[in-house]
Amino acid sequence: MGYQDEFIDFMVRSGVLTFGDFITKSGRPTPYFINTGNYQTSEQIAKLGQYYASEIAEHLDGVDFLYGPAYKGIPLVISASASLYRDHDVDIPYCFNRKEAKDHGEGGSIIGYRPKDGDTAMIVEDVITAGTSVKESVPLLQSLAKDVSVKSLIISVDRMEKGDGDKTAVQEISETLGIKTYPMVTIEDILRHLYNHPVDGKIVIDDVMKDKIEQHLKDYGA
C-alpha cells in the first residue's frame, strides 16, 4: 500500500493510535482512539508532513491553495506544505485561520495566503467525526473572495462510522458540500495491517481486539 502501512506503524509508535476502551466526544464507546495532539517532537512532525505530502501530491490537480482549520489543521498544513516543496518540488500557497479574528494590525481571521476570486482550496485535517470544522471552513473561505470553492479534503484516518444519521461524515460532506475526501488510511486498513502484526515487538490488535473493532463497525459503521 505504499506509505500507508508505514504510516499506521508510525501512529502507533507516536502514541496517536491507541487501543482499549474509550469514549468519544459524542459519548460513543470505541475500542480505539486517534489523538493527533500526541505528536510532540520535531522528528514526528517532520515525518507526519512527509506522509501528508505523499497523499496531497496525488490529488493537487485543480487546487490553488491548502487550508488548515485551527487548531490541529495548522501544524498539518504547514508541515505538509514544507514537505511538498522539499520532497515533491511543489510550491503551493497555504493558509490557516484564527479562532478569533484579529482586530489590530493587518486584522482578519486568515494567516498566510489570501484566497483570490475563483480559487479552489484543499482542506488539510486530522480526523473528522461530525465534519463540523469542514462545514465551518467552507463559508469562511467563501467570504474571503468571490467564487472560492473547496474541492477536496485530506484526513489521516477515516473511521467509517455513521454520524447522527445513516451516513458517515465523509459521505455527508460529499453529498452536501461536494467535497471529495481522501483518507490516508481507513480503520479497515488499520485492522488489516495491525492484526497479529507486532510494532516494536508488541501486538496491539490480537483476536480479542479484532473482534471488538469488527463489532464496533457492525454497530456504528456505514
C-alpha positions as CSV (number, residue, x, y, z in Angstrom):
1,M,0.0,0.0,0.0
2,G,3.0,2.3,-0.4
3,Y,3.4,4.6,2.6
4,Q,0.2,3.6,4.3
5,D,1.4,0.6,6.3
6,E,4.4,2.6,7.5
7,F,2.1,5.4,8.5
8,I,0.0,3.1,10.6
9,D,3.0,1.9,12.5
10,F,4.1,5.5,12.9
11,M,0.8,6.5,14.5
12,V,1.1,3.6,17.0
13,R,4.8,4.4,17.9
14,S,3.8,8.1,18.4
15,G,1.1,7.2,20.8
16,V,-1.5,8.7,18.5
17,L,-3.3,5.5,17.6
18,T,-4.2,3.5,20.8
19,F,-6.4,0.6,21.6
20,G,-8.6,-0.2,24.7
21,D,-11.9,1.2,26.0
22,F,-12.6,4.8,25.2
23,I,-15.5,7.2,25.0
24,T,-15.6,9.6,22.1
25,K,-16.6,13.3,22.4
26,S,-20.1,12.3,21.2
27,G,-20.4,9.8,24.0
28,R,-19.9,6.8,21.8
29,P,-17.8,3.8,23.1
30,T,-14.9,2.9,20.9
31,P,-12.1,0.2,21.1
32,Y,-9.6,2.5,19.5
33,F,-8.7,6.2,19.7
34,I,-6.8,8.6,17.5
35,N,-5.4,11.7,19.1
36,T,-3.1,13.7,16.7
37,G,-2.4,16.1,19.6
38,N,0.0,13.5,20.8
39,Y,2.6,14.3,18.1
40,Q,5.2,16.3,20.0
41,T,8.7,16.0,18.6
42,S,10.4,17.6,15.6
43,E,11.0,14.1,14.1
44,Q,7.3,13.3,14.4
45,I,6.1,16.5,12.8
46,A,8.6,16.2,10.0
47,K,7.6,12.6,9.2
48,L,3.9,13.5,9.5
49,G,4.4,16.2,7.0
50,Q,6.0,13.7,4.6
51,Y,3.1,11.3,4.9
52,Y,0.5,14.0,4.3
53,A,2.5,15.4,1.4
54,S,2.6,12.0,-0.2
55,E,-1.2,11.8,-0.2
56,I,-1.8,15.5,-1.1
57,A,0.6,15.3,-4.1
58,E,-1.7,12.7,-5.7
59,H,-4.7,15.0,-5.7
60,L,-3.5,18.5,-6.4
61,D,-4.9,18.9,-9.9
62,G,-7.0,22.0,-10.0
63,V,-6.1,23.0,-6.4
64,D,-4.8,26.6,-5.9
65,F,-4.1,26.6,-2.1
66,L,-4.1,24.4,1.0
67,Y,-6.1,25.4,4.1
68,G,-5.7,24.1,7.6
69,P,-8.5,24.7,10.1
70,A,-7.5,25.7,13.6
71,Y,-6.2,24.2,15.7
72,K,-5.0,20.8,14.7
73,G,-5.0,21.6,11.0
74,I,-2.4,24.4,11.4
75,P,0.7,22.2,12.0
76,L,-0.6,19.7,9.5
77,V,-0.9,22.2,6.6
78,I,2.5,23.8,7.5
79,S,4.4,20.6,7.7
80,A,2.7,19.2,4.6
81,S,3.5,22.3,2.6
82,A,7.2,22.2,3.6
83,S,7.4,18.5,2.6
84,L,5.6,19.2,-0.7
85,Y,8.3,21.6,-1.7
86,R,11.2,19.6,-0.3
87,D,10.2,16.1,-1.5
88,H,7.9,16.7,-4.4
89,D,9.1,20.0,-5.9
90,V,5.6,21.5,-5.4
91,D,5.4,25.2,-4.4
92,I,1.8,25.9,-3.4
93,P,0.2,28.6,-1.2
94,Y,-1.2,27.7,2.2
95,C,-3.2,29.4,4.9
96,F,-5.0,28.8,8.2
97,N,-7.4,30.6,10.4
98,R,-7.5,32.2,13.8
99,K,-10.3,31.1,16.1
100,E,-10.9,34.8,16.9
101,A,-10.5,37.5,14.2
102,K,-7.6,39.9,14.9
103,D,-8.9,43.5,15.3
104,H,-5.5,45.3,15.0
105,G,-2.5,45.3,12.7
106,E,-3.4,43.6,9.5
107,G,-6.6,42.3,11.1
108,G,-8.8,39.4,9.8
109,S,-9.0,35.8,10.6
110,I,-6.7,34.3,8.0
111,I,-2.9,33.8,8.3
112,G,-0.9,33.1,5.2
113,Y,-2.2,33.2,1.7
114,R,-5.2,35.3,0.9
115,P,-7.6,33.5,-1.4
116,K,-8.3,35.2,-4.8
117,D,-11.5,35.2,-6.8
118,G,-12.2,31.8,-8.4
119,D,-9.6,29.9,-6.3
120,T,-10.1,26.3,-5.3
121,A,-9.0,25.0,-1.9
122,M,-7.9,21.7,-0.4
123,I,-8.6,21.3,3.3
124,V,-6.0,19.5,5.4
125,E,-7.4,18.0,8.6
126,D,-6.7,15.2,11.1
127,V,-9.8,13.0,11.7
128,I,-13.4,14.0,11.1
129,T,-16.3,12.7,13.2
130,A,-19.2,15.1,12.5
131,G,-17.3,17.2,10.0
132,T,-18.0,20.4,11.9
133,S,-14.7,22.1,11.2
134,V,-15.1,21.4,7.4
135,K,-18.6,22.7,7.4
136,E,-17.4,25.9,9.1
137,S,-14.4,26.2,6.8
138,V,-16.4,26.4,3.6
139,P,-18.3,29.7,4.3
140,L,-15.2,31.2,5.9
141,L,-13.2,30.6,2.8
142,Q,-16.0,31.7,0.5
143,S,-16.2,35.0,2.4
144,L,-12.7,35.9,1.6
145,A,-13.1,36.2,-2.2
146,K,-15.7,35.6,-4.9
147,D,-16.4,32.1,-6.1
148,V,-13.9,30.3,-3.8
149,S,-14.6,26.6,-3.8
150,V,-13.4,23.7,-1.8
151,K,-12.6,20.7,-4.0
152,S,-11.1,18.2,-1.6
153,L,-10.2,17.2,1.9
154,I,-7.3,15.2,3.2
155,I,-7.6,13.4,6.5
156,S,-5.3,10.9,8.3
157,V,-7.9,8.3,9.2
158,D,-11.5,7.5,8.0
159,R,-13.3,5.9,11.0
160,M,-16.0,4.8,8.5
161,E,-18.7,5.4,11.1
162,K,-22.2,6.9,10.9
163,G,-22.8,10.3,12.2
164,D,-26.2,11.2,13.6
165,G,-27.9,9.6,10.6
166,D,-27.3,6.6,8.4
167,K,-24.3,8.1,6.5
168,T,-20.7,8.8,7.5
169,A,-19.3,12.3,7.9
170,V,-17.3,11.6,4.7
171,Q,-20.4,10.7,2.8
172,E,-22.4,13.7,4.2
173,I,-19.6,16.1,3.2
174,S,-19.5,14.7,-0.3
175,E,-23.3,14.9,-0.8
176,T,-24.0,18.2,0.9
177,L,-20.8,20.2,0.1
178,G,-19.5,18.4,-3.0
179,I,-16.1,17.8,-1.4
180,K,-14.1,14.7,-2.1
181,T,-12.4,13.2,0.9
182,Y,-9.1,11.4,0.6
183,P,-8.2,9.4,3.8
184,M,-4.6,8.4,4.2
185,V,-5.8,5.2,5.8
186,T,-9.2,3.7,6.9
187,I,-10.0,1.7,10.0
188,E,-10.2,-1.3,7.7
189,D,-6.6,-0.7,6.6
190,I,-5.5,-0.4,10.2
191,L,-7.3,-3.7,11.1
192,R,-5.8,-5.5,8.2
193,H,-2.3,-4.3,8.8
194,L,-2.1,-4.5,12.6
195,Y,-3.9,-7.8,13.2
196,N,-1.2,-10.0,14.7
197,H,1.4,-7.6,13.4
198,P,3.9,-6.5,16.1
199,V,5.0,-2.9,16.4
200,D,8.3,-2.7,18.3
201,G,7.7,-6.3,19.5
202,K,4.1,-5.7,20.7
203,I,0.9,-6.9,19.1
204,V,-1.8,-4.2,19.5
205,I,-4.6,-6.0,17.6
206,D,-5.0,-9.6,18.8
207,D,-8.0,-11.8,18.3
208,V,-9.9,-10.1,21.2
209,M,-9.2,-6.5,19.9
210,K,-10.0,-7.6,16.3
211,D,-13.4,-8.9,17.5
212,K,-14.1,-5.6,19.3
213,I,-13.2,-3.5,16.3
214,E,-15.3,-5.6,14.0
215,Q,-18.3,-5.5,16.3
216,H,-17.8,-1.7,16.6
217,L,-18.0,-1.4,12.8
218,K,-21.1,-3.6,12.8
219,D,-22.8,-1.3,15.4
220,Y,-21.7,2.1,14.1
221,G,-20.3,1.6,10.6
222,A,-22.0,2.7,7.4
